[in-house]
Amino acid sequence: MKDKNALIFFGGLVSLQYIVKFLKTIIKEDRPIKSKTYGMPSTKSATLFYTLGYLIGTNNFKKNTIYLLVLLALIGLLYKLYYKEHSLKQVFIGSIVGLFYSYLILRISNHI
């Protein structure tokens, strides 16, 4: 069962990277700093919140553990904002994409 969860998690993680890259080519929103790549949505935010959603969705964590995981994910977002690698909007949308995708992957995996 753990092997199945790991395979589903990493399959979702890899496919999420392609989805975010595809969205960036459609949206074409620049980053706050000069860069050769687009910033919307934030890949790091999507990855952090996909992981967060998947971990919470597949484990029976205590509330304190969930709060800690959310805090760690938020620290990752703050890093991107502090160094102006992404705007607040890019980080927020990336987070929503990651959470939604984790929900989608979990729903699909329940039928496998």
Biopython code that builds the backbone (N, CA, C, O; Angstrom):
import numpy as np
from Bio.PDB.StructureBuilder import StructureBuilder

atoms = [
    (1, "MET", "N", (0.816, -1.194, 0.000)),
    (1, "MET", "CA", (0.000, 0.000, 0.000)),
    (1, "MET", "C", (0.865, 1.266, 0.000)),
    (1, "MET", "O", (0.534, 2.242, -0.673)),
    (2, "LYS", "N", (1.968, 1.251, 0.750)),
    (2, "LYS", "CA", (2.847, 2.412, 0.774)),
    (2, "LYS", "C", (3.497, 2.633, -0.584)),
    (2, "LYS", "O", (3.701, 3.774, -0.999)),
    (3, "ASP", "N", (3.828, 1.534, -1.286)),
    (3, "ASP", "CA", (4.418, 1.668, -2.619)),
    (3, "ASP", "C", (3.431, 2.317, -3.574)),
    (3, "ASP", "O", (3.818, 3.133, -4.410)),
    (4, "LYS", "N", (2.157, 1.959, -3.454)),
    (4, "LYS", "CA", (1.114, 2.552, -4.293)),
    (4, "LYS", "C", (1.018, 4.056, -4.013)),
    (4, "LYS", "O", (0.963, 4.858, -4.945)),
    (5, "ASN", "N", (0.996, 4.434, -2.741)),
    (5, "ASN", "CA", (0.923, 5.854, -2.379)),
    (5, "ASN", "C", (2.129, 6.624, -2.888)),
    (5, "ASN", "O", (1.986, 7.743, -3.383)),
    (6, "ALA", "N", (3.308, 6.043, -2.774)),
    (6, "ALA", "CA", (4.521, 6.712, -3.247)),
    (6, "ALA", "C", (4.468, 6.900, -4.759)),
    (6, "ALA", "O", (4.827, 7.963, -5.267)),
    (7, "LEU", "N", (4.029, 5.887, -5.470)),
    (7, "LEU", "CA", (3.939, 5.962, -6.923)),
    (7, "LEU", "C", (2.925, 7.028, -7.341)),
    (7, "LEU", "O", (3.186, 7.817, -8.249)),
    (8, "ILE", "N", (1.780, 7.045, -6.681)),
    (8, "ILE", "CA", (0.755, 8.045, -6.988)),
    (8, "ILE", "C", (1.266, 9.451, -6.668)),
    (8, "ILE", "O", (1.086, 10.378, -7.457)),
    (9, "PHE", "N", (1.905, 9.601, -5.503)),
    (9, "PHE", "CA", (2.425, 10.914, -5.109)),
    (9, "PHE", "C", (3.431, 11.433, -6.134)),
    (9, "PHE", "O", (3.299, 12.558, -6.615)),
    (10, "PHE", "N", (4.431, 10.625, -6.469)),
    (10, "PHE", "CA", (5.474, 11.088, -7.386)),
    (10, "PHE", "C", (4.956, 11.242, -8.812)),
    (10, "PHE", "O", (5.405, 12.127, -9.541)),
    (11, "GLY", "N", (4.023, 10.396, -9.213)),
    (11, "GLY", "CA", (3.393, 10.579, -10.528)),
    (11, "GLY", "C", (2.651, 11.898, -10.602)),
    (11, "GLY", "O", (2.733, 12.615, -11.600)),
    (12, "GLY", "N", (1.925, 12.215, -9.535)),
    (12, "GLY", "CA", (1.231, 13.496, -9.469)),
    (12, "GLY", "C", (2.194, 14.663, -9.441)),
    (12, "GLY", "O", (1.954, 15.690, -10.076)),
    (13, "LEU", "N", (3.274, 14.510, -8.712)),
    (13, "LEU", "CA", (4.268, 15.575, -8.596)),
    (13, "LEU", "C", (4.915, 15.884, -9.945)),
    (13, "LEU", "O", (5.078, 17.047, -10.313)),
    (14, "VAL", "N", (5.278, 14.843, -10.667)),
    (14, "VAL", "CA", (5.900, 15.035, -11.986)),
    (14, "VAL", "C", (4.897, 15.658, -12.953)),
    (14, "VAL", "O", (5.232, 16.597, -13.676)),
    (15, "SER", "N", (3.669, 15.141, -12.970)),
    (15, "SER", "CA", (2.672, 15.690, -13.890)),
    (15, "SER", "C", (2.325, 17.137, -13.532)),
    (15, "SER", "O", (2.036, 17.940, -14.419)),
    (16, "LEU", "N", (2.350, 17.470, -12.248)),
    (16, "LEU", "CA", (2.096, 18.851, -11.824)),
    (16, "LEU", "C", (3.125, 19.804, -12.423)),
    (16, "LEU", "O", (2.778, 20.913, -12.828)),
    (17, "GLN", "N", (4.385, 19.384, -12.483)),
    (17, "GLN", "CA", (5.440, 20.234, -13.044)),
    (17, "GLN", "C", (5.135, 20.577, -14.505)),
    (17, "GLN", "O", (5.342, 21.710, -14.940)),
    (18, "TYR", "N", (4.645, 19.596, -15.251)),
    (18, "TYR", "CA", (4.298, 19.832, -16.653)),
    (18, "TYR", "C", (3.072, 20.730, -16.774)),
    (18, "TYR", "O", (3.009, 21.582, -17.660)),
    (19, "ILE", "N", (2.110, 20.544, -15.895)),
    (19, "ILE", "CA", (0.901, 21.374, -15.914)),
    (19, "ILE", "C", (1.264, 22.829, -15.632)),
    (19, "ILE", "O", (0.800, 23.731, -16.330)),
    (20, "VAL", "N", (2.090, 23.062, -14.614)),
    (20, "VAL", "CA", (2.486, 24.429, -14.271)),
    (20, "VAL", "C", (3.286, 25.055, -15.417)),
    (20, "VAL", "O", (3.080, 26.220, -15.759)),
    (21, "LYS", "N", (4.181, 24.290, -15.996)),
    (21, "LYS", "CA", (4.973, 24.810, -17.125)),
    (21, "LYS", "C", (4.047, 25.172, -18.290)),
    (21, "LYS", "O", (4.242, 26.196, -18.945)),
    (22, "PHE", "N", (3.057, 24.344, -18.543)),
    (22, "PHE", "CA", (2.080, 24.614, -19.596)),
    (22, "PHE", "C", (1.293, 25.891, -19.286)),
    (22, "PHE", "O", (1.090, 26.729, -20.165)),
    (23, "LEU", "N", (0.852, 26.034, -18.036)),
    (23, "LEU", "CA", (0.113, 27.238, -17.634)),
    (23, "LEU", "C", (0.964, 28.496, -17.802)),
    (23, "LEU", "O", (0.459, 29.543, -18.208)),
    (24, "LYS", "N", (2.245, 28.391, -17.491)),
    (24, "LYS", "CA", (3.142, 29.545, -17.644)),
    (24, "LYS", "C", (3.233, 29.980, -19.101)),
    (24, "LYS", "O", (3.292, 31.177, -19.383)),
    (25, "THR", "N", (3.244, 29.028, -20.030)),
    (25, "THR", "CA", (3.336, 29.378, -21.453)),
    (25, "THR", "C", (2.043, 30.005, -21.967)),
    (25, "THR", "O", (2.059, 30.747, -22.949)),
    (26, "ILE", "N", (0.925, 29.708, -21.307)),
    (26, "ILE", "CA", (-0.346, 30.306, -21.705)),
    (26, "ILE", "C", (-0.511, 31.695, -21.083)),
    (26, "ILE", "O", (-0.891, 32.643, -21.768)),
    (27, "ILE", "N", (-0.223, 31.811, -19.784)),
    (27, "ILE", "CA", (-0.454, 33.057, -19.051)),
    (27, "ILE", "C", (0.603, 34.114, -19.381)),
    (27, "ILE", "O", (0.278, 35.288, -19.555)),
    (28, "LYS", "N", (1.856, 33.696, -19.465)),
    (28, "LYS", "CA", (2.978, 34.574, -19.833)),
    (28, "LYS", "C", (3.086, 35.831, -18.970)),
    (28, "LYS", "O", (3.233, 36.937, -19.489)),
    (29, "GLU", "N", (3.013, 35.654, -17.662)),
    (29, "GLU", "CA", (3.169, 36.789, -16.747)),
    (29, "GLU", "C", (4.594, 36.807, -16.216)),
    (29, "GLU", "O", (5.097, 35.810, -15.696)),
    (30, "ASP", "N", (5.231, 37.959, -16.359)),
    (30, "ASP", "CA", (6.612, 38.105, -15.917)),
    (30, "ASP", "C", (6.734, 38.041, -14.402)),
    (30, "ASP", "O", (5.770, 38.268, -13.670)),
    (31, "ARG", "N", (7.927, 37.731, -13.956)),
    (31, "ARG", "CA", (8.251, 37.744, -12.527)),
    (31, "ARG", "C", (8.544, 39.189, -12.102)),
    (31, "ARG", "O", (8.804, 40.044, -12.949)),
    (32, "PRO", "N", (8.503, 39.460, -10.795)),
    (32, "PRO", "CA", (8.862, 40.809, -10.328)),
    (32, "PRO", "C", (10.323, 41.170, -10.610)),
    (32, "PRO", "O", (10.654, 42.343, -10.782)),
    (33, "ILE", "N", (11.193, 40.159, -10.656)),
    (33, "ILE", "CA", (12.595, 40.409, -10.989)),
    (33, "ILE", "C", (12.823, 40.017, -12.446)),
    (33, "ILE", "O", (12.047, 39.256, -13.025)),
    (34, "LYS", "N", (13.881, 40.539, -13.020)),
    (34, "LYS", "CA", (14.203, 40.200, -14.406)),
    (34, "LYS", "C", (14.567, 38.719, -14.486)),
    (34, "LYS", "O", (15.421, 38.238, -13.740)),
    (35, "SER", "N", (13.910, 38.003, -15.396)),
    (35, "SER", "CA", (14.128, 36.564, -15.524)),
    (35, "SER", "C", (13.802, 36.131, -16.943)),
    (35, "SER", "O", (13.037, 36.788, -17.649)),
    (36, "LYS", "N", (14.388, 35.024, -17.343)),
    (36, "LYS", "CA", (14.106, 34.468, -18.660)),
    (36, "LYS", "C", (12.850, 33.607, -18.655)),
    (36, "LYS", "O", (12.362, 33.214, -19.715)),
    (37, "THR", "N", (12.323, 33.310, -17.463)),
    (37, "THR", "CA", (11.144, 32.460, -17.354)),
    (37, "THR", "C", (9.966, 33.240, -16.784)),
    (37, "THR", "O", (10.141, 34.231, -16.074)),
    (38, "TYR", "N", (8.776, 32.780, -17.105)),
    (38, "TYR", "CA", (7.563, 33.405, -16.583)),
    (38, "TYR", "C", (7.323, 32.970, -15.143)),
    (38, "TYR", "O", (7.851, 31.954, -14.691)),
    (39, "GLY", "N", (6.517, 33.759, -14.427)),
    (39, "GLY", "CA", (6.320, 33.504, -13.007)),
    (39, "GLY", "C", (4.949, 33.007, -12.603)),
    (39, "GLY", "O", (4.770, 32.590, -11.459)),
    (40, "MET", "N", (3.962, 33.034, -13.507)),
    (40, "MET", "CA", (2.602, 32.678, -13.126)),
    (40, "MET", "C", (2.203, 31.361, -13.732)),
    (40, "MET", "O", (2.236, 31.214, -14.953)),
    (41, "PRO", "N", (1.822, 30.387, -12.909)),
    (41, "PRO", "CA", (1.844, 30.337, -11.445)),
    (41, "PRO", "C", (3.213, 29.904, -10.932)),
    (41, "PRO", "O", (4.037, 29.387, -11.687)),
    (42, "SER", "N", (3.440, 30.119, -9.664)),
    (42, "SER", "CA", (4.715, 29.732, -9.057)),
    (42, "SER", "C", (4.815, 28.211, -8.962)),
    (42, "SER", "O", (3.963, 27.565, -8.353)),
    (43, "THR", "N", (5.846, 27.650, -9.558)),
    (43, "THR", "CA", (6.056, 26.206, -9.505)),
    (43, "THR", "C", (6.347, 25.740, -8.082)),
    (43, "THR", "O", (5.829, 24.714, -7.642)),
    (44, "LYS", "N", (7.169, 26.490, -7.373)),
    (44, "LYS", "CA", (7.520, 26.118, -5.999)),
    (44, "LYS", "C", (6.278, 26.112, -5.102)),
    (44, "LYS", "O", (6.108, 25.210, -4.282)),
    (45, "SER", "N", (5.413, 27.117, -5.258)),
    (45, "SER", "CA", (4.183, 27.177, -4.462)),
    (45, "SER", "C", (3.270, 26.000, -4.789)),
    (45, "SER", "O", (2.702, 25.375, -3.893)),
    (46, "ALA", "N", (3.138, 25.706, -6.063)),
    (46, "ALA", "CA", (2.306, 24.578, -6.467)),
    (46, "ALA", "C", (2.859, 23.271, -5.890)),
    (46, "ALA", "O", (2.102, 22.426, -5.413)),
    (47, "THR", "N", (4.165, 23.117, -5.939)),
    (47, "THR", "CA", (4.803, 21.901, -5.419)),
    (47, "THR", "C", (4.639, 21.794, -3.909)),
    (47, "THR", "O", (4.301, 20.728, -3.395)),
    (48, "LEU", "N", (4.878, 22.894, -3.194)),
    (48, "LEU", "CA", (4.738, 22.881, -1.736)),
    (48, "LEU", "C", (3.310, 22.528, -1.314)),
    (48, "LEU", "O", (3.110, 21.707, -0.418)),
    (49, "PHE", "N", (2.326, 23.144, -1.955)),
    (49, "PHE", "CA", (0.954, 22.924, -1.540)),
    (49, "PHE", "C", (0.371, 21.621, -2.094)),
    (49, "PHE", "O", (-0.568, 21.080, -1.511)),
    (50, "TYR", "N", (0.900, 21.113, -3.192)),
    (50, "TYR", "CA", (0.539, 19.759, -3.631)),
    (50, "TYR", "C", (1.013, 18.761, -2.579)),
    (50, "TYR", "O", (0.261, 17.879, -2.164)),
    (51, "THR", "N", (2.259, 18.908, -2.156)),
    (51, "THR", "CA", (2.824, 18.016, -1.138)),
    (51, "THR", "C", (2.050, 18.132, 0.169)),
    (51, "THR", "O", (1.725, 17.123, 0.794)),
    (52, "LEU", "N", (1.759, 19.346, 0.578)),
    (52, "LEU", "CA", (0.991, 19.573, 1.794)),
    (52, "LEU", "C", (-0.376, 18.895, 1.711)),
    (52, "LEU", "O", (-0.764, 18.162, 2.621)),
    (53, "GLY", "N", (-1.092, 19.134, 0.638)),
    (53, "GLY", "CA", (-2.414, 18.538, 0.465)),
    (53, "GLY", "C", (-2.367, 17.020, 0.439)),
    (53, "GLY", "O", (-3.222, 16.353, 1.022)),
    (54, "TYR", "N", (-1.363, 16.478, -0.240)),
    (54, "TYR", "CA", (-1.249, 15.021, -0.333)),
    (54, "TYR", "C", (-0.917, 14.412, 1.031)),
    (54, "TYR", "O", (-1.504, 13.402, 1.419)),
    (55, "LEU", "N", (0.013, 15.018, 1.749)),
    (55, "LEU", "CA", (0.381, 14.500, 3.068)),
    (55, "LEU", "C", (-0.801, 14.532, 4.029)),
    (55, "LEU", "O", (-1.058, 13.556, 4.734)),
    (56, "ILE", "N", (-1.511, 15.637, 4.059)),
    (56, "ILE", "CA", (-2.658, 15.753, 4.963)),
    (56, "ILE", "C", (-3.769, 14.802, 4.533)),
    (56, "ILE", "O", (-4.457, 14.222, 5.374)),
    (57, "GLY", "N", (-3.944, 14.644, 3.223)),
    (57, "GLY", "CA", (-5.007, 13.780, 2.711)),
    (57, "GLY", "C", (-4.761, 12.296, 2.883)),
    (57, "GLY", "O", (-5.704, 11.507, 2.832)),
    (58, "THR", "N", (-3.519, 11.898, 3.084)),
    (58, "THR", "CA", (-3.215, 10.464, 3.185)),
    (58, "THR", "C", (-2.770, 10.036, 4.578)),
    (58, "THR", "O", (-2.441, 8.869, 4.790)),
    (59, "ASN", "N", (-2.756, 10.957, 5.520)),
    (59, "ASN", "CA", (-2.304, 10.625, 6.876)),
    (59, "ASN", "C", (-3.288, 11.166, 7.907)),
    (59, "ASN", "O", (-4.030, 12.112, 7.642)),
    (60, "ASN", "N", (-3.281, 10.561, 9.066)),
    (60, "ASN", "CA", (-4.105, 11.019, 10.182)),
    (60, "ASN", "C", (-3.241, 11.810, 11.156)),
    (60, "ASN", "O", (-2.942, 11.349, 12.257)),
    (61, "PHE", "N", (-2.848, 12.997, 10.736)),
    (61, "PHE", "CA", (-1.993, 13.824, 11.569)),
    (61, "PHE", "C", (-2.809, 14.492, 12.671)),
    (61, "PHE", "O", (-4.002, 14.751, 12.514)),
    (62, "LYS", "N", (-2.145, 14.760, 13.779)),
    (62, "LYS", "CA", (-2.750, 15.576, 14.821)),
    (62, "LYS", "C", (-2.781, 17.015, 14.330)),
    (62, "LYS", "O", (-2.040, 17.388, 13.420)),
    (63, "LYS", "N", (-3.654, 17.830, 14.949)),
    (63, "LYS", "CA", (-3.793, 19.232, 14.532)),
    (63, "LYS", "C", (-2.465, 19.981, 14.585)),
    (63, "LYS", "O", (-2.168, 20.768, 13.686)),
    (64, "ASN", "N", (-1.672, 19.752, 15.612)),
    (64, "ASN", "CA", (-0.390, 20.457, 15.738)),
    (64, "ASN", "C", (0.548, 20.131, 14.581)),
    (64, "ASN", "O", (1.283, 20.996, 14.106)),
    (65, "THR", "N", (0.519, 18.892, 14.136)),
    (65, "THR", "CA", (1.357, 18.491, 13.009)),
    (65, "THR", "C", (0.889, 19.177, 11.731)),
    (65, "THR", "O", (1.706, 19.619, 10.924)),
    (66, "ILE", "N", (-0.420, 19.265, 11.551)),
    (66, "ILE", "CA", (-0.966, 19.947, 10.370)),
    (66, "ILE", "C", (-0.572, 21.425, 10.395)),
    (66, "ILE", "O", (-0.168, 21.982, 9.375)),
    (67, "TYR", "N", (-0.693, 22.053, 11.562)),
    (67, "TYR", "CA", (-0.300, 23.459, 11.681)),
    (67, "TYR", "C", (1.176, 23.649, 11.337)),
    (67, "TYR", "O", (1.540, 24.619, 10.672)),
    (68, "LEU", "N", (2.015, 22.734, 11.783)),
    (68, "LEU", "CA", (3.440, 22.814, 11.494)),
    (68, "LEU", "C", (3.701, 22.671, 9.994)),
    (68, "LEU", "O", (4.509, 23.412, 9.434)),
    (69, "LEU", "N", (3.027, 21.731, 9.345)),
    (69, "LEU", "CA", (3.200, 21.537, 7.902)),
    (69, "LEU", "C", (2.757, 22.774, 7.127)),
    (69, "LEU", "O", (3.418, 23.187, 6.174)),
    (70, "VAL", "N", (1.637, 23.363, 7.540)),
    (70, "VAL", "CA", (1.158, 24.580, 6.879)),
    (70, "VAL", "C", (2.157, 25.717, 7.088)),
    (70, "VAL", "O", (2.444, 26.477, 6.163)),
    (71, "LEU", "N", (2.678, 25.827, 8.294)),
    (71, "LEU", "CA", (3.663, 26.863, 8.592)),
    (71, "LEU", "C", (4.912, 26.704, 7.726)),
    (71, "LEU", "O", (5.430, 27.686, 7.193)),
    (72, "LEU", "N", (5.386, 25.486, 7.588)),
    (72, "LEU", "CA", (6.570, 25.238, 6.749)),
    (72, "LEU", "C", (6.302, 25.601, 5.288)),
    (72, "LEU", "O", (7.163, 26.174, 4.620)),
    (73, "ALA", "N", (5.114, 25.268, 4.798)),
    (73, "ALA", "CA", (4.770, 25.620, 3.423)),
    (73, "ALA", "C", (4.703, 27.142, 3.262)),
    (73, "ALA", "O", (5.160, 27.682, 2.254)),
    (74, "LEU", "N", (4.138, 27.826, 4.246)),
    (74, "LEU", "CA", (4.048, 29.281, 4.182)),
    (74, "LEU", "C", (5.424, 29.935, 4.226)),
    (74, "LEU", "O", (5.653, 30.951, 3.570)),
    (75, "ILE", "N", (6.333, 29.360, 4.992)),
    (75, "ILE", "CA", (7.710, 29.880, 5.024)),
    (75, "ILE", "C", (8.345, 29.765, 3.637)),
    (75, "ILE", "O", (9.063, 30.664, 3.200)),
    (76, "GLY", "N", (8.076, 28.662, 2.953)),
    (76, "GLY", "CA", (8.576, 28.494, 1.589)),
    (76, "GLY", "C", (8.037, 29.566, 0.652)),
    (76, "GLY", "O", (8.754, 30.056, -0.221)),
    (77, "LEU", "N", (6.757, 29.931, 0.838)),
    (77, "LEU", "CA", (6.162, 30.989, 0.017)),
    (77, "LEU", "C", (6.776, 32.348, 0.339)),
    (77, "LEU", "O", (7.054, 33.146, -0.557)),
    (78, "LEU", "N", (6.981, 32.595, 1.622)),
    (78, "LEU", "CA", (7.570, 33.874, 2.038)),
    (78, "LEU", "C", (8.961, 34.061, 1.453)),
    (78, "LEU", "O", (9.350, 35.177, 1.108)),
    (79, "TYR", "N", (9.699, 32.988, 1.342)),
    (79, "TYR", "CA", (11.034, 33.028, 0.739)),
    (79, "TYR", "C", (10.941, 33.559, -0.699)),
    (79, "TYR", "O", (11.721, 34.421, -1.103)),
    (80, "LYS", "N", (9.987, 33.038, -1.453)),
    (80, "LYS", "CA", (9.830, 33.459, -2.848)),
    (80, "LYS", "C", (9.405, 34.924, -2.935)),
    (80, "LYS", "O", (9.816, 35.641, -3.848)),
    (81, "LEU", "N", (8.587, 35.364, -1.987)),
    (81, "LEU", "CA", (8.144, 36.751, -1.963)),
    (81, "LEU", "C", (9.268, 37.684, -1.519)),
    (81, "LEU", "O", (9.468, 38.746, -2.108)),
    (82, "TYR", "N", (9.988, 37.291, -0.498)),
    (82, "TYR", "CA", (11.057, 38.126, 0.054)),
    (82, "TYR", "C", (12.121, 38.439, -0.992)),
    (82, "TYR", "O", (12.595, 39.571, -1.094)),
    (83, "TYR", "N", (12.486, 37.432, -1.760)),
    (83, "TYR", "CA", (13.521, 37.625, -2.788)),
    (83, "TYR", "C", (12.936, 38.085, -4.123)),
    (83, "TYR", "O", (13.638, 38.137, -5.133)),
    (84, "LYS", "N", (11.654, 38.415, -4.116)),
    (84, "LYS", "CA", (10.949, 38.956, -5.281)),
    (84, "LYS", "C", (11.040, 38.057, -6.509)),
    (84, "LYS", "O", (11.064, 38.530, -7.645)),
    (85, "GLU", "N", (11.089, 36.757, -6.257)),
    (85, "GLU", "CA", (11.086, 35.808, -7.370)),
    (85, "GLU", "C", (9.681, 35.632, -7.934)),
    (85, "GLU", "O", (9.500, 35.222, -9.080)),
    (86, "HIS", "N", (8.683, 35.955, -7.097)),
    (86, "HIS", "CA", (7.277, 35.876, -7.512)),
    (86, "HIS", "C", (6.488, 36.979, -6.827)),
    (86, "HIS", "O", (6.876, 37.487, -5.775)),
    (87, "SER", "N", (5.373, 37.338, -7.449)),
    (87, "SER", "CA", (4.450, 38.280, -6.813)),
    (87, "SER", "C", (3.518, 37.489, -5.890)),
    (87, "SER", "O", (3.462, 36.261, -5.941)),
    (88, "LEU", "N", (2.800, 38.214, -5.058)),
    (88, "LEU", "CA", (1.838, 37.565, -4.155)),
    (88, "LEU", "C", (0.793, 36.802, -4.957)),
    (88, "LEU", "O", (0.403, 35.697, -4.579)),
    (89, "LYS", "N", (0.348, 37.376, -6.041)),
    (89, "LYS", "CA", (-0.649, 36.721, -6.897)),
    (89, "LYS", "C", (-0.102, 35.413, -7.478)),
    (89, "LYS", "O", (-0.805, 34.403, -7.499)),
    (90, "GLN", "N", (1.138, 35.429, -7.943)),
    (90, "GLN", "CA", (1.739, 34.227, -8.524)),
    (90, "GLN", "C", (1.881, 33.118, -7.497)),
    (90, "GLN", "O", (1.645, 31.948, -7.797)),
    (91, "VAL", "N", (2.268, 33.493, -6.279)),
    (91, "VAL", "CA", (2.424, 32.522, -5.196)),
    (91, "VAL", "C", (1.059, 31.976, -4.779)),
    (91, "VAL", "O", (0.906, 30.774, -4.558)),
    (92, "PHE", "N", (0.073, 32.860, -4.674)),
    (92, "PHE", "CA", (-1.269, 32.447, -4.273)),
    (92, "PHE", "C", (-1.881, 31.490, -5.302)),
    (92, "PHE", "O", (-2.411, 30.442, -4.935)),
    (93, "ILE", "N", (-1.809, 31.845, -6.575)),
    (93, "ILE", "CA", (-2.365, 30.991, -7.630)),
    (93, "ILE", "C", (-1.620, 29.657, -7.691)),
    (93, "ILE", "O", (-2.244, 28.610, -7.864)),
    (94, "GLY", "N", (-0.300, 29.684, -7.552)),
    (94, "GLY", "CA", (0.465, 28.439, -7.522)),
    (94, "GLY", "C", (0.017, 27.532, -6.382)),
    (94, "GLY", "O", (-0.099, 26.319, -6.554)),
    (95, "SER", "N", (-0.232, 28.124, -5.224)),
    (95, "SER", "CA", (-0.689, 27.355, -4.059)),
    (95, "SER", "C", (-2.049, 26.716, -4.325)),
    (95, "SER", "O", (-2.276, 25.553, -3.993)),
    (96, "ILE", "N", (-2.946, 27.487, -4.925)),
    (96, "ILE", "CA", (-4.281, 26.969, -5.249)),
    (96, "ILE", "C", (-4.176, 25.830, -6.262)),
    (96, "ILE", "O", (-4.843, 24.805, -6.118)),
    (97, "VAL", "N", (-3.349, 26.008, -7.274)),
    (97, "VAL", "CA", (-3.148, 24.950, -8.285)),
    (97, "VAL", "C", (-2.643, 23.676, -7.611)),
    (97, "VAL", "O", (-3.149, 22.588, -7.886)),
    (98, "GLY", "N", (-1.646, 23.804, -6.729)),
    (98, "GLY", "CA", (-1.094, 22.638, -6.046)),
    (98, "GLY", "C", (-2.101, 21.940, -5.145)),
    (98, "GLY", "O", (-2.196, 20.713, -5.153)),
    (99, "LEU", "N", (-2.856, 22.717, -4.367)),
    (99, "LEU", "CA", (-3.876, 22.121, -3.490)),
    (99, "LEU", "C", (-4.964, 21.436, -4.295)),
    (99, "LEU", "O", (-5.370, 20.317, -3.980)),
    (100, "PHE", "N", (-5.435, 22.111, -5.338)),
    (100, "PHE", "CA", (-6.479, 21.518, -6.173)),
    (100, "PHE", "C", (-5.988, 20.235, -6.827)),
    (100, "PHE", "O", (-6.719, 19.247, -6.889)),
    (101, "TYR", "N", (-4.755, 20.248, -7.312)),
    (101, "TYR", "CA", (-4.224, 19.059, -7.977)),
    (101, "TYR", "C", (-4.039, 17.907, -6.994)),
    (101, "TYR", "O", (-4.270, 16.752, -7.351)),
    (102, "SER", "N", (-3.627, 18.203, -5.762)),
    (102, "SER", "CA", (-3.507, 17.133, -4.761)),
    (102, "SER", "C", (-4.884, 16.536, -4.473)),
    (102, "SER", "O", (-5.019, 15.321, -4.326)),
    (103, "TYR", "N", (-5.906, 17.392, -4.393)),
    (103, "TYR", "CA", (-7.273, 16.911, -4.183)),
    (103, "TYR", "C", (-7.700, 16.009, -5.345)),
    (103, "TYR", "O", (-8.273, 14.939, -5.136)),
    (104, "LEU", "N", (-7.414, 16.455, -6.562)),
    (104, "LEU", "CA", (-7.765, 15.681, -7.749)),
    (104, "LEU", "C", (-7.051, 14.324, -7.763)),
    (104, "LEU", "O", (-7.672, 13.295, -8.028)),
    (105, "ILE", "N", (-5.764, 14.328, -7.482)),
    (105, "ILE", "CA", (-4.985, 13.085, -7.468)),
    (105, "ILE", "C", (-5.509, 12.137, -6.379)),
    (105, "ILE", "O", (-5.624, 10.933, -6.607)),
    (106, "LEU", "N", (-5.821, 12.671, -5.218)),
    (106, "LEU", "CA", (-6.350, 11.835, -4.135)),
    (106, "LEU", "C", (-7.706, 11.242, -4.506)),
    (106, "LEU", "O", (-7.971, 10.076, -4.211)),
    (107, "ARG", "N", (-8.560, 12.024, -5.145)),
    (107, "ARG", "CA", (-9.876, 11.512, -5.573)),
    (107, "ARG", "C", (-9.708, 10.392, -6.600)),
    (107, "ARG", "O", (-10.375, 9.360, -6.522)),
    (108, "ILE", "N", (-8.811, 10.608, -7.560)),
    (108, "ILE", "CA", (-8.577, 9.591, -8.595)),
    (108, "ILE", "C", (-7.966, 8.335, -7.967)),
    (108, "ILE", "O", (-8.353, 7.218, -8.311)),
    (109, "SER", "N", (-7.010, 8.518, -7.043)),
    (109, "SER", "CA", (-6.324, 7.356, -6.438)),
    (109, "SER", "C", (-7.260, 6.517, -5.588)),
    (109, "SER", "O", (-7.003, 5.331, -5.379)),
    (110, "ASN", "N", (-8.334, 7.105, -5.095)),
    (110, "ASN", "CA", (-9.306, 6.323, -4.309)),
    (110, "ASN", "C", (-10.077, 5.332, -5.173)),
    (110, "ASN", "O", (-10.698, 4.403, -4.658)),
    (111, "HIS", "N", (-10.036, 5.534, -6.480)),
    (111, "HIS", "CA", (-10.751, 4.635, -7.402)),
    (111, "HIS", "C", (-9.822, 3.633, -8.077)),
    (111, "HIS", "O", (-10.258, 2.846, -8.917)),
    (112, "ILE", "N", (-8.550, 3.660, -7.713)),
    (112, "ILE", "CA", (-7.570, 2.725, -8.304)),
    (112, "ILE", "C", (-7.454, 1.502, -7.418)),
    (112, "ILE", "O", (-6.688, 0.589, -7.724)),
]
sb = StructureBuilder()
sb.init_structure("model")
sb.init_model(0)
sb.init_chain("A")
sb.init_seg("    ")
for serial, (resi, resn, name, xyz) in enumerate(atoms, 1):
    if name == "N":
        sb.init_residue(resn, " ", resi, " ")
    sb.init_atom(name, np.array(xyz, "f"), 0.0, 1.0, " ", f" {name:<3s}", serial, name[0])
structure = sb.get_structure()
